[in-house]
Amino acid sequence: MIQETIHKFGGLDILINNVGGSSTSTAGALAITDEDWQTTFNANLFSSVRLDRGFLPYMVEQQSGVIVHISSIQRKLPGNMTMPYSAAKAALVNYSKNIATQFGPMGIRINALAPGFTETESAERLIERMAEQAGTDYLAARQQLMDELGGIPLGRPAKPEEVAELAAFLASSRASSITGCEYVIDGGTIRTV
């Protein structure tokens, strides 16, 4: 994929690593296997590391580029049922800050974006399953999930397009002096940490 992209376009200006998710057991730490850990880290950390390692030499050569890693608010709010996912996303943020320091002097900006509860199609399916298991409706299950996450300032999840807008801003020339930062989107509220 890396070689095909470089061959077709001659380089790469913007890389947004937006892979995530986990299907590990929700039965707790002792039920999570080594394979579960490895699979989750492969998807949520190592996929970004590998793409960065493949594209960074071209960005260094052109002395410019932008990388945005999509992390998760769970990197600081780990839940019993998402332990490997939370750990991988925490590692992704640390990795992002490290390489931002290393490659910033070469004209490459690297930032992390940590969305909170975002009402994606996947989240909608989760809420539907929660509603079915609890014998409630969609809105009650959605509220239950927001309450379990500690509440959301705007009283609603973020929308995918809100996350995309911030990623687009970070990739744009309007953010030309921003690197090594982590942005948290929590129900429409954006803050830098």
C-alpha positions as CSV (number, residue, x, y, z in Angstrom):
1,M,0.0,0.0,0.0
2,I,2.8,2.4,0.9
3,Q,4.7,1.8,-2.3
4,E,1.6,1.9,-4.4
5,T,0.6,5.3,-2.9
6,I,4.1,6.7,-3.4
7,H,4.2,5.4,-7.0
8,K,0.8,6.8,-7.9
9,F,1.1,10.2,-6.2
10,G,4.8,10.7,-5.8
11,G,4.6,11.3,-2.1
12,L,2.2,11.9,0.8
13,D,1.3,15.1,2.5
14,I,-1.3,14.0,5.0
15,L,-1.7,10.7,6.9
16,I,-4.7,10.2,9.2
17,N,-4.5,6.9,11.1
18,N,-8.1,6.2,12.0
19,V,-8.3,2.5,12.8
20,G,-9.7,1.3,16.1
21,G,-11.8,-1.1,17.9
22,S,-11.6,-4.4,19.8
23,S,-13.5,-7.6,20.0
24,T,-11.8,-9.0,23.2
25,S,-13.6,-10.7,25.9
26,T,-15.6,-8.5,28.3
27,A,-15.2,-11.0,31.2
28,G,-12.2,-9.1,32.7
29,A,-8.4,-9.3,32.8
30,L,-8.1,-13.0,33.4
31,A,-10.2,-13.9,30.4
32,I,-8.1,-11.9,28.0
33,T,-5.6,-14.0,26.1
34,D,-2.2,-13.1,24.7
35,E,-3.8,-13.3,21.3
36,D,-6.5,-10.8,22.3
37,W,-3.8,-8.4,23.5
38,Q,-1.7,-8.8,20.3
39,T,-4.7,-8.5,18.0
40,T,-5.9,-5.3,19.7
41,F,-2.4,-3.8,19.8
42,N,-1.9,-4.7,16.1
43,A,-5.1,-2.8,15.1
44,N,-4.9,0.1,17.5
45,L,-1.2,0.9,17.8
46,F,1.0,-1.1,15.4
47,S,-1.0,-0.3,12.3
48,S,-0.2,3.4,12.9
49,V,3.5,2.6,13.7
50,R,3.9,0.6,10.5
51,L,2.2,3.2,8.3
52,D,4.2,6.0,9.8
53,R,7.5,4.1,9.4
54,G,6.6,3.5,5.8
55,F,5.6,7.1,4.9
56,L,7.8,9.2,7.2
57,P,11.0,8.8,5.0
58,Y,9.1,10.4,2.1
59,M,7.8,13.2,4.4
60,V,11.4,13.7,5.6
61,E,12.6,13.9,2.0
62,Q,10.1,16.6,1.1
63,Q,10.6,18.3,4.5
64,S,6.8,18.5,5.2
65,G,3.9,16.4,6.1
66,V,1.1,16.0,8.7
67,I,0.2,12.9,10.6
68,V,-2.9,12.7,12.8
69,H,-3.4,9.6,15.0
70,I,-7.0,9.0,16.2
71,S,-6.8,7.7,19.7
72,S,-9.7,7.5,22.2
73,I,-10.8,9.1,25.4
74,Q,-10.5,5.6,26.8
75,R,-6.8,6.0,26.9
76,K,-7.4,7.7,30.3
77,L,-10.8,6.2,31.2
78,P,-10.1,2.5,30.9
79,G,-13.0,0.2,31.5
80,N,-12.9,-3.3,32.7
81,M,-14.3,-4.5,29.3
82,T,-11.9,-2.6,27.1
83,M,-8.5,-3.0,28.8
84,P,-6.4,-3.9,25.8
85,Y,-8.0,-1.2,23.7
86,S,-7.5,1.4,26.4
87,A,-3.8,0.4,26.8
88,A,-3.2,0.5,23.0
89,K,-4.8,3.9,22.6
90,A,-2.7,5.3,25.6
91,A,0.4,3.9,23.9
92,L,-0.6,5.6,20.6
93,V,-0.8,9.0,22.3
94,N,2.6,8.5,24.0
95,Y,4.1,7.4,20.7
96,S,2.5,10.4,18.8
97,K,4.1,12.9,21.2
98,N,7.5,11.1,20.9
99,I,7.7,11.1,17.2
100,A,6.3,14.7,17.0
101,T,9.4,15.8,18.9
102,Q,11.7,13.8,16.7
103,F,10.2,14.8,13.3
104,G,9.0,18.4,14.1
105,P,12.4,19.9,13.2
106,M,12.1,18.3,9.8
107,G,8.8,20.1,9.0
108,I,6.5,17.2,9.9
109,R,3.6,17.9,12.3
110,I,2.2,15.0,14.3
111,N,-0.8,15.2,16.6
112,A,-3.3,12.9,18.4
113,L,-7.0,13.2,18.5
114,A,-8.9,11.4,21.3
115,P,-12.6,11.3,20.6
116,G,-15.0,10.6,23.5
117,F,-18.2,8.8,22.8
118,T,-18.9,9.4,19.2
119,E,-22.2,8.2,17.7
120,T,-20.8,6.2,14.8
121,E,-22.7,3.3,13.2
122,S,-20.7,0.9,15.4
123,A,-21.7,2.8,18.5
124,E,-25.3,2.8,17.3
125,R,-25.2,-1.0,17.0
126,L,-23.7,-1.2,20.5
127,I,-26.5,1.0,21.9
128,E,-29.1,-1.2,20.2
129,R,-27.6,-4.3,21.8
130,M,-27.5,-2.6,25.2
131,A,-31.2,-1.6,24.8
132,E,-32.1,-5.2,23.8
133,Q,-30.2,-6.7,26.7
134,A,-31.7,-4.2,29.2
135,G,-35.2,-4.4,27.8
136,T,-35.3,-0.6,27.2
137,D,-35.4,1.7,24.2
138,Y,-32.5,3.2,22.2
139,L,-32.5,6.6,24.0
140,A,-32.5,5.0,27.5
141,A,-29.6,2.8,26.6
142,R,-27.8,5.8,25.0
143,Q,-28.2,7.8,28.2
144,Q,-27.0,4.8,30.3
145,L,-23.8,4.7,28.2
146,M,-23.3,8.4,28.6
147,D,-23.8,8.1,32.4
148,E,-21.3,5.2,32.6
149,L,-18.7,7.3,30.8
150,G,-19.1,9.9,33.6
151,G,-21.4,12.2,31.8
152,I,-20.9,14.4,28.7
153,P,-20.9,18.2,29.0
154,L,-23.3,18.8,26.1
155,G,-25.6,15.9,27.0
156,R,-25.0,14.2,23.7
157,P,-22.3,12.2,22.0
158,A,-20.0,13.8,19.4
159,K,-20.9,13.3,15.8
160,P,-18.4,11.7,13.4
161,E,-18.3,14.9,11.3
162,E,-17.2,16.9,14.4
163,V,-14.2,14.6,14.8
164,A,-13.5,14.8,11.1
165,E,-13.6,18.6,11.2
166,L,-11.0,18.8,13.9
167,A,-8.8,16.2,12.0
168,A,-9.1,18.4,8.9
169,F,-8.2,21.5,10.8
170,L,-5.1,19.8,12.3
171,A,-4.1,18.7,8.8
172,S,-4.6,22.2,7.3
173,S,-2.2,25.1,7.0
174,R,-4.3,26.9,9.6
175,A,-2.7,24.6,12.2
176,S,0.9,25.0,10.8
177,S,2.4,25.7,14.2
178,I,0.6,22.9,16.1
179,T,2.5,19.6,16.7
180,G,2.9,17.2,19.6
181,C,-0.5,17.9,21.0
182,E,-3.4,15.8,22.0
183,Y,-7.0,17.0,21.4
184,V,-9.9,15.5,23.3
185,I,-13.4,15.7,21.9
186,D,-16.0,14.9,24.6
187,G,-19.5,15.5,23.5
188,G,-18.7,18.4,21.3
189,T,-16.3,20.0,23.8
190,I,-12.8,20.2,22.5
191,R,-9.8,20.6,24.8
192,T,-6.1,20.3,24.5
193,V,-4.1,18.1,27.0
